[in-house]
Amino acid sequence: MQTNTHDALFKAAFSQVEHAAGELRQALSPELSSQIDFAELWLQRLLVAAGEPWKEEIVSAADQLVERGRQVGLREGLREGLQQGRRHVLLRQLGARFGALPGAAVARINAADIAELDRWSERVLTAPTLADVLSEP
């Protein structure tokens, strides 16, 4: 079968996964591009290049990396969820105690880390004013 220049260029560009992924990201709409698992394309290319003797080891290593990523994601998601929950409870407590909160106070609470949220959650029980709750340590 005879190939033309266009076919040769296409084959050259898409025979290397890193180039193909970049070209596809540029050419496709963001909606369509977001549905393509470029990491899977790279893995498939690696499996073909490595050959059958290495397939099991490569797949096992990839599975381990995916599991590590999943664990990291779970930890980060749990931490973020706990922080959001603390933030929500503190905002409700402050609103119940001091009435409508100024935007600056809400913004500060939304930007706070877990340690600050915990400190303020303890202070809301005894501080006479909102400013006292949110004061520096």
Salt bridges, closest charged atoms under 4 A:
ASP7 OD1 - HIS6 ND1 3.56
GLU67 OE2 - ARG70 NH2 2.82
ASP118 OD1 - ARG86 NE 2.91
GLU136 OE2 - ARG108 NH2 2.88
